[in-house]
Amino acid sequence: MSGKRCNSDEDTMNGESSKRKKSIRIWVDGCFDMVHFGHANALRQAKQMGDYLVVGVHSDEEIMKHKGPPVFSQEERYKMVRAIKWVDEVVENVPYVTTLETLDTYNCDFCVHGDDITTTSDGTDTYHLVKAAERYKECKRTVGISTTDLVGRMLVVTKSHHERDETKGPNKNDLKEVGLSQDGRSPYTGTKQFVPTTKRIAQFSEGHEPKPNDKIVYVAGAFDLFHVGHLDFLEKASQYGDYLIVGIHSDPVVNRYKGSNYPIMNLHERVLSVLTNKYVSEVIIGAPYTVTMQMINDFKIDAVCHGMTPILPDVDGSDPYEIPKEIGIFHRIDSSNDLTSDMIVQRIIRNKFLFEERNKKKEAKEVYIENMIRKQ
C-alpha cells in the first residue's frame, strides 16, 4: 500500500471549494467633484477587474488642503458616487494618500486609478505606498472630460461676450470664440475635447429591455451638469414604475429654454452622465420637447413625470405635456431638492478667483497628461 490516501466525498468537496474563484475586492478613491462620466468610466473599468468595488471619497477638508475648493459638498459627492451603477460600497472621508492599511481595512486586494498623475500639495504621489507594495493597477483615463474642464466652461460662460442678445440672436463671433480650435482643443482648458462613440454609449447602457409586465416611466430634460438635484428627482421618478426612460433634450432645444451658452455639457456628455445612474434603464438621445401620443405608444409609457420647476411652452406656445395630462398619466414630483445647474454656476462665480487659480495649475497638468498619452 502506497500510503496515499484515497479521496473521500469530503476531500472532493474541499478540493472543489479551493478551486472556486476568490471574490476580488477593488479599491478606488478620489475627490469625485462634480461627478461626471469620466469618473464613472474609471469606476466601470475598475469593476471589470474584479467582483466588488469599494469607493473611497475624500472630505472637503482634504480636497481644500491638496487641490483647492471643491464645487460639490462632501455630502453631495458621497451621494452621487453611491448612485453610480458600478459602485458596491462607498467609504466616506478617506485619506488623500492611499495606504496599505486602508486596503486591508476594507479587505481590498488592490487599488485602481486612472493613468494620470495625482499628487498631494507637496508633490508626493498619492499612490506611492500601494505602488511599492504592487497592489496598484491602472485604467484608461477618459480623455476630454474633467472637473477642471467643466469648471473652465462655467468660468467662461459667465463673461459678458458670451451672453445672447435675444433681440438679435447669437453673435456669430461670440459662438466661434467658444467653439473648438482647428486641432479639436477645448477653449476651456486647452486639452482635447471629448469625442463620443457608439462603443462608449454601449458600455454605459444597461442593455436590457423592459419585461412584459413592467410599468414604464418617462421623464425628460436637459440634465446639464448632472447633480444631486437630478439624482433625487430620478430616484423619486423610478418609484412610479419598474423601467425608467430618460429623454435628453438636444443642445438647440436646451439653449432655447435655458438661454445664454447653456447647455454647458453637450448632448452626448449629458447622455453618458445620465446613463451612469443606477435608477435609469434607458435614454432617448435628443428627445422631442413635446410628449406625443405616438411617443407614448411607441415606448409603451405608463407614467410621465416632471419636477416642480416651471414647464415652459414649446415653440408654438403649446404645453409639451398636454397629451399625458389629458390621458391621466402625468405626475408632478417634489424631489425635496431645489439644486439647479444655474446654482452650480453661481457657486463657481462666488469663488471665481480661487477656481481660476486652481484651473491654471490643473491646466498645465492636463496638457502634460495629454502629451504623455499621445507619445505612448
Buried (B, 14 or more C-beta within 10 A) or exposed (E): EEEEEEEEEEEEEEEEEEEEEEEEBBBBBBBBBBBBBBBBBBBBBBBEBBEBBBBBBBBBEBBBEBBBBBBBBBEBBBBBBBBBBBBEEBBBEBBBBBBEEBBEEBEBBBBBBBEBEBBBEEEBBBBBBBBEEEBBBBBEBBBBBBBBBBBBBBBBBBEEEBBBEEEEEBBEEBEEEBEEEEEEBBBBBBBBBBEBEEEBBEBBBEEEEBEEEBBBBBBBBBBBBBBBBBBBBBBBBBEBBBBBBBBBBBBEBBBBBBEBBBBBBBBBBBBBBBBBBBBBBBBBBBBBBBBEEEBBEEBBBBBBBBBEEEEEEBEEEEBBBBBBEEEEBBBEBEBEBEBBBEEBBEBBEEBEEEBEEBBEEBBEBBBEBBEEBEEE
